[in-house]
Amino acid sequence: MKRLEDFTLQDIEAIRLILTGGSVIDWYRLNLTDVARARRFVENHELYLDLPGDRAFIQQVQREAVSYLRRHFNFKIPKPVENAAIEDLLQMASGKGHRQVCACTILKVVQIINQKAGRELLFRLPVGDRDLFHLVEEKVYRIVGTMLSEGFPITEFIGGRKNLDSTYTKLLSRPEATAAALYDKLRFRIVTRTREDVLPVLLYLTEQLFPFNYVVPKQSTNTIFDLRQLFEKYPNWASVRDKLQWRVDGSMAPTDNRFTAPSYRVVQFVTEVPVRVPPHLMELAPAGSESLGPIVYVLCEFQILDVESEAINETGDASHDRYKQRQRAAVFRRLRSGPKCPTS
C-alpha cells in the first residue's frame, strides 16, 4: 500500500478530483511518469493493448475523436499526435507544448466516445440488472480480497444491492422522483483502521478497480479530509503544490442530502466501474455491436471511512436509524399532504 508520504503528483490530482467531485474534462494535463504507468491506466479500463481487438477498438475511438475536433473546431493536430498509440498519447498529454495540449484535448473526447460506446453496448445486451451486478460484484470482491490478502488495513467490507423498499423511499424523498437519478443501486463500503489509511486504499481502488476519470462529477461527499491540511502536513504534497491544475481549496465537500446530519463523516462518491463483457454474452448482442468494444460501465456508490469516523456515525443524529427516521417522515408528509407540507 502506497503511503501518503509517497503519493506522486498524478496520485494527488486523482485523489483530489474524487474528493471534490470534479471532472477530468476540465483538466489540461496528465502526469503519467512513464509508458508502463500509461499502459496500466488503459488496462484499468479493462482494455488490453496486447489484444488486437482491443487495440483496434482504441484506435477507432481515437480516429473518431480527431475527426470530431476537426469537423467542429477546425482543430490543428500534428501528425505525430494524430497517429500516436494510446500509451504514447497519454505520455504526450503529460508533457509540454502544443503536442501536450493536442493530446490532452483528444483524450477528453476519447473518454466521451468510449463512455457512450459502453452505454450503447449495455443497452443492446440482453442482460438484466441481476446478472450485470453479479459481474461487478465478482470484480469488486476479487480486488478487495487481494487487498486483504496483501495486508491492507481494512477492518470491514460490505457490498450490497439497495432493496426495493429503500429504493422507493429514496425516490419519493427527491423532488425529481425518477429512477434515472438513482446512483446507488449497487454500493460498497470499506472501513479502514485509521484515518491515514483511507486515501491509500482509495488510490489503490483507482489503480485496480475503476479509473479515476470515470468518477461521476458532483456526486462526491468528503467530510473527513481538509485538503489544505494535507498539503501542510506532507512534504511531498507541498513540493508539488505549484504544479497543481488548480489552487488548493481547504474546504470539504459536504453532502447535499438534507437528511444527513452535519456530523456525519465519510468519503463517498459514485463511479462507473468498467466490466468486460464475457464472450458468451457478447454473442447474444445484435450484429454490429462489436464496433462498440467489449466494455460496459456500471454505476456504483462507494463509501470509505475509518474506524473512528464510523464510531461517530453510529451515535446521535448521525446514526443510520436517525437518518432513516428523518427521510421516512419527509416522505410520508409529502405523500399525505403534497405541496401543502414543504419537503425541504
C-alpha positions as CSV (number, residue, x, y, z in Angstrom):
1,M,0.0,0.0,0.0
2,K,1.4,3.4,-1.0
3,R,1.7,5.8,1.9
4,L,0.6,9.4,1.8
5,E,4.2,10.4,2.1
6,D,4.9,8.6,-1.3
7,F,2.0,10.0,-3.3
8,T,3.0,11.4,-6.7
9,L,1.6,14.5,-8.4
10,Q,-0.7,12.2,-10.5
11,D,-1.8,10.4,-7.4
12,I,-2.7,13.7,-5.6
13,E,-4.5,15.1,-8.6
14,A,-6.6,11.9,-8.9
15,I,-7.5,11.8,-5.3
16,R,-8.4,15.5,-5.2
17,L,-10.7,15.0,-8.2
18,I,-12.6,12.3,-6.3
19,L,-12.8,14.2,-3.0
20,T,-14.1,17.4,-4.6
21,G,-16.4,15.9,-7.2
22,G,-14.5,17.5,-10.1
23,S,-14.5,16.5,-13.8
24,V,-11.4,15.3,-15.7
25,I,-12.8,17.1,-18.8
26,D,-11.7,20.3,-17.1
27,W,-8.1,19.1,-16.8
28,Y,-5.4,20.5,-19.1
29,R,-2.6,18.0,-18.2
30,L,-1.9,14.4,-17.1
31,N,1.1,13.5,-15.0
32,L,1.8,9.8,-16.0
33,T,5.5,9.4,-15.4
34,D,6.3,6.6,-17.9
35,V,4.8,4.3,-20.6
36,A,4.3,1.4,-18.1
37,R,2.0,3.6,-16.0
38,A,0.2,4.8,-19.1
39,R,-0.4,1.1,-20.1
40,R,-1.7,0.3,-16.6
41,F,-4.1,3.3,-16.8
42,V,-5.5,1.9,-20.1
43,E,-5.8,-1.6,-18.6
44,N,-7.7,-0.3,-15.7
45,H,-10.4,0.4,-18.3
46,E,-10.4,-3.4,-18.9
47,L,-8.8,-2.7,-22.3
48,Y,-5.6,-4.7,-23.0
49,L,-3.2,-3.3,-25.6
50,D,-1.7,-6.7,-26.4
51,L,-5.1,-7.9,-27.6
52,P,-5.5,-7.0,-31.3
53,G,-9.3,-6.4,-30.9
54,D,-8.8,-4.1,-28.0
55,R,-6.1,-2.2,-29.8
56,A,-8.2,-1.8,-32.9
57,F,-11.2,-0.5,-30.9
58,I,-9.0,2.1,-29.1
59,Q,-7.6,3.2,-32.5
60,Q,-11.1,3.5,-33.9
61,V,-12.1,5.7,-30.9
62,Q,-9.0,7.9,-31.4
63,R,-9.9,8.4,-35.0
64,E,-13.4,9.4,-34.2
65,A,-12.1,11.9,-31.6
66,V,-9.7,13.5,-34.1
67,S,-12.5,13.7,-36.7
68,Y,-14.9,15.3,-34.3
69,L,-12.3,18.0,-33.3
70,R,-11.6,18.8,-37.0
71,R,-15.3,18.9,-38.1
72,H,-16.5,21.2,-35.4
73,F,-13.5,23.3,-34.3
74,N,-11.0,23.0,-37.3
75,F,-8.5,21.9,-34.6
76,K,-5.0,21.6,-36.0
77,I,-3.4,18.4,-34.8
78,P,0.2,17.4,-35.7
79,K,0.5,14.0,-37.5
80,P,2.7,12.5,-34.7
81,V,-0.1,13.2,-32.2
82,E,-2.9,12.1,-34.5
83,N,-1.1,8.8,-35.3
84,A,0.2,8.1,-31.8
85,A,-0.6,4.9,-30.0
86,I,-2.8,5.4,-26.9
87,E,0.0,4.8,-24.4
88,D,2.2,7.4,-26.3
89,L,-0.8,9.8,-26.5
90,L,-1.1,9.6,-22.7
91,Q,2.6,10.4,-22.3
92,M,2.3,13.4,-24.7
93,A,-0.6,14.6,-22.5
94,S,1.8,14.5,-19.6
95,G,4.5,16.6,-21.4
96,K,4.7,20.2,-22.5
97,G,4.0,22.4,-25.5
98,H,1.5,22.3,-28.4
99,R,1.6,18.5,-28.7
100,Q,0.7,18.2,-25.0
101,V,-2.4,20.5,-25.5
102,C,-3.5,18.5,-28.6
103,A,-3.0,15.1,-26.8
104,C,-5.0,16.2,-23.8
105,T,-7.8,17.6,-25.9
106,I,-8.0,14.4,-27.9
107,L,-8.1,12.3,-24.8
108,K,-11.1,14.2,-23.4
109,V,-13.1,13.4,-26.5
110,V,-11.8,9.8,-26.4
111,Q,-13.3,9.4,-22.9
112,I,-16.7,10.7,-24.0
113,I,-16.8,8.5,-27.1
114,N,-15.7,5.4,-25.1
115,Q,-18.3,6.1,-22.4
116,K,-21.0,6.5,-25.0
117,A,-20.0,3.2,-26.7
118,G,-20.1,1.4,-23.4
119,R,-23.6,2.7,-22.6
120,E,-24.8,1.7,-26.1
121,L,-23.4,-1.8,-25.7
122,L,-25.1,-2.1,-22.3
123,F,-28.4,-1.0,-23.9
124,R,-28.1,-3.7,-26.6
125,L,-27.1,-6.6,-24.4
126,P,-29.9,-8.9,-23.3
127,V,-28.7,-8.7,-19.7
128,G,-30.7,-7.7,-16.6
129,D,-29.5,-5.8,-13.6
130,R,-29.1,-9.0,-11.6
131,D,-26.6,-10.6,-14.0
132,L,-24.8,-7.3,-14.5
133,F,-24.5,-6.6,-10.8
134,H,-23.1,-10.1,-10.3
135,L,-20.3,-9.3,-12.8
136,V,-19.5,-6.1,-10.9
137,E,-19.6,-7.8,-7.5
138,E,-17.3,-10.6,-8.7
139,K,-14.7,-7.9,-9.8
140,V,-15.0,-5.9,-6.6
141,Y,-14.8,-8.9,-4.3
142,R,-11.8,-10.2,-6.1
143,I,-9.9,-6.9,-5.8
144,V,-10.8,-6.3,-2.2
145,G,-9.9,-10.0,-1.5
146,T,-6.5,-9.3,-2.9
147,M,-6.1,-6.2,-0.7
148,L,-7.0,-8.2,2.4
149,S,-4.5,-10.9,1.5
150,E,-1.8,-8.3,1.0
151,G,-2.4,-6.9,4.4
152,F,-4.3,-3.7,3.6
153,P,-5.6,-2.1,6.9
154,I,-9.3,-2.9,6.1
155,T,-11.4,-3.7,9.2
156,E,-14.8,-4.1,7.4
157,F,-16.0,-4.5,3.9
158,I,-19.7,-4.6,2.9
159,G,-21.2,-4.9,-0.5
160,G,-24.8,-5.0,-1.4
161,R,-27.7,-4.0,-3.6
162,K,-30.3,-1.5,-2.5
163,N,-33.5,-3.3,-1.6
164,L,-36.8,-2.2,-3.2
165,D,-38.3,-0.5,-0.2
166,S,-35.2,1.6,0.3
167,T,-35.2,2.5,-3.4
168,Y,-38.9,3.6,-3.2
169,T,-38.3,5.7,-0.2
170,K,-35.2,7.4,-1.7
171,L,-37.0,8.2,-4.9
172,L,-40.1,9.5,-3.1
173,S,-37.8,11.8,-1.0
174,R,-36.4,13.5,-4.1
175,P,-38.0,16.4,-5.9
176,E,-37.3,14.7,-9.3
177,A,-38.6,11.3,-8.2
178,T,-37.1,9.4,-11.1
179,A,-35.1,6.2,-11.2
180,A,-32.7,7.7,-13.7
181,A,-31.3,9.8,-10.8
182,L,-30.6,6.8,-8.6
183,Y,-26.9,6.1,-8.4
184,D,-26.6,3.7,-5.5
185,K,-28.4,0.6,-6.7
186,L,-25.1,-1.2,-6.2
187,R,-22.9,0.1,-3.3
188,F,-19.8,-0.9,-1.4
189,R,-18.5,0.2,2.0
190,I,-14.9,0.0,3.2
191,V,-13.8,0.8,6.8
192,T,-10.0,1.3,7.4
193,R,-8.0,1.0,10.6
194,T,-7.0,4.7,10.7
195,R,-7.9,8.0,9.0
196,E,-4.4,7.9,7.3
197,D,-5.4,4.6,5.6
198,V,-8.4,6.0,3.8
199,L,-6.7,7.7,0.9
200,P,-4.1,5.0,0.2
201,V,-7.0,2.5,0.0
202,L,-8.9,4.9,-2.3
203,L,-5.8,5.3,-4.5
204,Y,-5.4,1.5,-4.9
205,L,-9.0,1.2,-6.0
206,T,-8.4,3.8,-8.7
207,E,-5.5,1.8,-10.0
208,Q,-7.1,-1.6,-9.9
209,L,-10.9,-1.3,-9.9
210,F,-12.0,1.8,-11.6
211,P,-10.2,4.7,-13.4
212,F,-10.3,7.9,-11.5
213,N,-11.5,9.7,-14.7
214,Y,-14.8,7.8,-14.5
215,V,-15.9,9.1,-11.1
216,V,-19.2,11.0,-11.6
217,P,-18.7,14.7,-11.2
218,K,-20.7,16.5,-8.5
219,Q,-21.6,13.2,-6.8
220,S,-18.8,13.2,-4.1
221,T,-19.0,13.8,-0.4
222,N,-15.9,14.4,1.7
223,T,-16.4,15.2,5.4
224,I,-13.2,13.7,6.6
225,F,-10.3,15.5,4.9
226,D,-9.3,19.1,4.7
227,L,-7.1,19.1,1.6
228,R,-5.2,22.2,2.8
229,Q,-4.0,20.4,5.9
230,L,-2.7,17.5,3.8
231,F,-0.5,19.9,1.8
232,E,0.7,21.5,5.0
233,K,1.5,18.1,6.7
234,Y,3.2,16.1,4.0
235,P,6.4,17.5,2.3
236,N,5.8,15.5,-0.9
237,W,2.3,17.2,-1.2
238,A,3.8,20.6,-0.5
239,S,6.5,20.1,-3.1
240,V,4.0,19.8,-6.0
241,R,1.6,22.4,-4.8
242,D,2.7,24.9,-7.5
243,K,2.2,22.2,-10.2
244,L,-1.4,21.6,-9.4
245,Q,-4.0,22.4,-12.0
246,W,-6.0,24.5,-9.5
247,R,-5.2,26.2,-6.3
248,V,-5.8,24.2,-3.1
249,D,-9.2,24.7,-1.5
250,G,-9.2,23.7,2.1
251,S,-13.0,23.3,2.2
252,M,-14.5,19.8,2.4
253,A,-17.4,18.6,0.1
254,P,-20.5,18.1,2.3
255,T,-23.4,16.1,1.1
256,D,-26.4,17.7,-0.5
257,N,-28.6,15.1,1.1
258,R,-30.8,17.1,3.6
259,F,-31.4,14.1,5.8
260,T,-27.7,13.6,6.6
261,A,-26.5,15.0,9.9
262,P,-23.8,17.7,9.8
263,S,-21.6,15.5,12.0
264,Y,-21.6,12.5,9.6
265,R,-18.1,11.6,8.4
266,V,-17.4,9.8,5.2
267,V,-15.7,9.8,1.8
268,Q,-18.5,8.9,-0.6
269,F,-18.6,9.0,-4.4
270,V,-20.2,7.5,-7.4
271,T,-18.1,5.9,-10.2
272,E,-18.6,4.0,-13.3
273,V,-16.9,0.6,-12.9
274,P,-15.7,-0.9,-16.2
275,V,-16.7,-4.5,-16.7
276,R,-15.5,-6.7,-19.6
277,V,-18.5,-8.5,-21.2
278,P,-17.9,-12.3,-21.2
279,P,-17.8,-13.8,-24.7
280,H,-21.0,-15.8,-24.2
281,L,-22.9,-12.6,-23.6
282,M,-21.3,-10.7,-26.5
283,E,-22.5,-13.5,-28.8
284,L,-26.1,-12.5,-27.8
285,A,-25.7,-8.9,-28.8
286,P,-27.2,-7.7,-32.1
287,A,-25.0,-7.6,-35.2
288,G,-22.7,-4.6,-35.3
289,S,-22.3,-4.4,-31.6
290,E,-18.6,-5.5,-31.8
291,S,-17.8,-2.0,-33.0
292,L,-18.8,-0.7,-29.6
293,G,-15.9,-2.5,-27.9
294,P,-16.0,-5.2,-25.2
295,I,-16.6,-3.0,-22.1
296,V,-19.7,-1.7,-20.3
297,Y,-19.7,0.7,-17.4
298,V,-21.8,0.2,-14.3
299,L,-22.6,2.9,-11.8
300,C,-21.6,2.1,-8.2
301,E,-21.5,4.0,-5.0
302,F,-18.5,3.7,-2.7
303,Q,-18.2,4.8,0.9
304,I,-14.8,4.8,2.6
305,L,-14.1,5.8,6.2
306,D,-12.0,4.9,9.2
307,V,-13.0,3.1,12.4
308,E,-13.1,6.4,14.4
309,S,-15.4,8.1,11.9
310,E,-17.6,5.0,11.8
311,A,-18.0,5.2,15.6
312,I,-19.0,8.8,15.4
313,N,-21.5,8.0,12.7
314,E,-23.2,5.4,14.9
315,T,-24.1,7.9,17.6
316,G,-26.7,10.7,17.9
317,D,-28.2,12.4,14.8
318,A,-25.5,10.9,12.5
319,S,-26.7,7.4,13.1
320,H,-28.3,5.5,10.2
321,D,-31.6,5.0,12.2
322,R,-31.9,8.7,12.8
323,Y,-31.2,9.3,9.1
324,K,-33.9,6.9,8.0
325,Q,-36.4,8.4,10.5
326,R,-35.9,11.8,9.0
327,Q,-36.2,10.5,5.5
328,R,-39.3,8.4,6.1
329,A,-41.0,11.3,8.0
330,A,-40.4,13.7,5.0
331,V,-41.7,11.1,2.5
332,F,-44.9,10.5,4.5
333,R,-45.6,14.2,4.7
334,R,-45.1,14.5,1.0
335,L,-47.3,11.5,0.2
336,R,-50.0,12.7,2.6
337,S,-50.1,16.4,2.1
338,G,-48.2,17.2,-1.1
339,P,-47.2,20.8,-1.6
340,K,-49.1,21.9,1.5
341,C,-46.3,20.4,3.5
342,P,-42.8,21.5,2.5
343,T,-40.3,18.7,1.9
344,S,-37.1,20.8,2.1
